[in-house]
Amino acid sequence: SRFLTPVRGEGVRELAAPQLLAATVGLVEVARQVELPLNDAPPIAALSYTQVDTYLRCPQMYQYRFVFRLPTRPKPQMQFGRILHDALKDALGSIDRETPLSWAMVDSAYVAAWAKERFCAPEQAPSLQDLGRTYLRRAFDAGDLSKPLLLEQPFSLRVDGLRLTGRIDRVDRHPDGSYEIIDYKTGSAKRAAELQRDLQLGVYALAAREVFRFDPLSLSYYYLETSERVTVDKPRERLDEDRETIVKVAEGIRAELFVAKPDRMKCSGCDFRLLCPSAAV
């Protein structure tokens, strides 16, 4: 029978796929008798941006998560980001001509977003709740929480026969008729020069121009930590490069090229590091 790659931990050993070990060290929990689809993977007709990004980070991680469908553990920072996104969606979506946005509306949406989330690290919740409220208050005071044209807008984009799906945080239309895509980030701000090759912004630009026909268009990341907006221009040649990257990812997945990309920083936070023999930890 075929074997899954060796499991890392106390005493490395091989495990047949139907007898996959339940690794319970806060990383992954996989039930016994799981039949993993090691052969005849279905053809790839559609990918999400998350899948493309995962494959680019590490093809082996993609295989564990999206081919074997091994479960992952929630992470505090990811949940924190989702809570802020949900709060912004609800608060901004409640704006109308008769009801301008107030801080009470923003704070109420934030409290509700926390109430809906089963936070994985209760000991961190109080400090993160305070931090998130500070982020939102700063953005509100800066006048950056105006009513958008579109909010949490899903899209489906055709790239050389492949359907690429995703979701745009917000789209603004400015008085001069131009459009701006804004994606909220909770991490540290990056310079515009660094973001020229950012694939996520490239995907947004392709969707905006080819699906929604938004033109002229600017692309921005809004960093909630500092209320800083970094705007990037994506020239046509950059978008062509982004399109080619997506095509190459799809080709790699179809060919089942799932070679690990060991990296100490990335591997240390990977849910599958105990399963991966190439993990740099």
Secondary structure as the mmCIF struct_conf table of DSSP 4:
data_model
#
loop_
_struct_conf.conf_type_id
_struct_conf.id
_struct_conf.beg_label_comp_id
_struct_conf.beg_label_asym_id
_struct_conf.beg_label_seq_id
_struct_conf.end_label_comp_id
_struct_conf.end_label_asym_id
_struct_conf.end_label_seq_id
STRN STRN1 PHE A 3 PHE A 3
HELX_LH_PP_P HELX_LH_PP_P1 LEU A 4 PRO A 6
STRN STRN2 VAL A 7 VAL A 7
HELX_LH_PP_P HELX_LH_PP_P2 ARG A 8 ARG A 8
BEND BEND1 GLY A 9 GLY A 11
STRN STRN3 ARG A 13 ARG A 13
STRN STRN4 ALA A 16 ALA A 16
HELX_RH_3T_P HELX_RH_3T_P1 ALA A 17 GLN A 19
BEND BEND2 VAL A 25 LEU A 27
TURN_TY1_P TURN_TY1_P1 ARG A 32 GLN A 33
BEND BEND3 ASN A 39 ASP A 40
HELX_LH_PP_P HELX_LH_PP_P3 ALA A 41 PRO A 43
STRN STRN5 ALA A 46 SER A 48
HELX_RH_AL_P HELX_RH_AL_P1 TYR A 49 ARG A 57
HELX_RH_AL_P HELX_RH_AL_P2 PRO A 59 TYR A 62
HELX_RH_PI_P HELX_RH_PI_P1 GLN A 63 VAL A 67
BEND BEND4 PHE A 68 PHE A 68
HELX_RH_AL_P HELX_RH_AL_P3 PRO A 76 GLY A 93
TURN_TY1_P TURN_TY1_P2 SER A 94 SER A 94
BEND BEND5 ARG A 97 THR A 99
HELX_RH_AL_P HELX_RH_AL_P4 TRP A 103 LYS A 116
BEND BEND6 CYS A 120 CYS A 120
HELX_RH_3T_P HELX_RH_3T_P2 PRO A 122 GLN A 124
HELX_RH_AL_P HELX_RH_AL_P5 ALA A 125 ASP A 141
TURN_TY1_P TURN_TY1_P3 ALA A 142 GLY A 143
HELX_LH_PP_P HELX_LH_PP_P4 SER A 146 PRO A 148
BEND BEND7 LEU A 149 LEU A 149
STRN STRN6 LEU A 150 VAL A 159
TURN_TY1_P TURN_TY1_P4 ASP A 160 GLY A 161
STRN STRN7 LEU A 162 ARG A 173
TURN_TY1_P TURN_TY1_P5 PRO A 175 ASP A 176
BEND BEND8 GLY A 177 GLY A 177
STRN STRN8 TYR A 179 LYS A 185
BEND BEND9 GLY A 187 GLY A 187
HELX_RH_AL_P HELX_RH_AL_P6 ALA A 192 LEU A 195
TURN_TY1_P TURN_TY1_P6 GLN A 196 ARG A 197
HELX_RH_AL_P HELX_RH_AL_P7 LEU A 199 GLU A 210
TURN_TY1_P TURN_TY1_P7 VAL A 211 VAL A 211
BEND BEND10 PHE A 212 PHE A 212
BEND BEND11 PRO A 216 PRO A 216
STRN STRN9 LEU A 217 TYR A 223
TURN_TY1_P TURN_TY1_P8 LEU A 224 SER A 227
STRN STRN10 GLU A 228 VAL A 232
HELX_RH_AL_P HELX_RH_AL_P8 ARG A 236 ARG A 254
TURN_TY1_P TURN_TY1_P9 ALA A 255 GLU A 256
HELX_RH_AL_P HELX_RH_AL_P9 ARG A 264 SER A 268
TURN_TY1_P TURN_TY1_P10 GLY A 269 GLY A 269
TURN_TY1_P TURN_TY1_P11 ASP A 271 LEU A 275
TURN_TY1_P TURN_TY1_P12 PRO A 277 SER A 278
#
